């Protein structure tokens, strides 16, 4: 579903307003395995590249979320 979202989003003319924005991607689901996390990270990097956005973080579990929240507070 994430790949389909990316495939459709970056082709929209309206998506140009996202260029230069910061991107935090939150992927929700049951405890992902290592391969799933790698796929999500790859797709996140691809999305940020295609959209001209700055990928700030990818959250796939609560530990990732805590780390990103701590970085945002700095």
Buried (B, 14 or more C-beta within 10 A) or exposed (E): EEEEEBEEBBEEEEBEEBEEEEBEBEBEEEEBEEEBBEBBBEBBBBBBEBBEBEBBBBBBEEEBBEEBEEEEEE
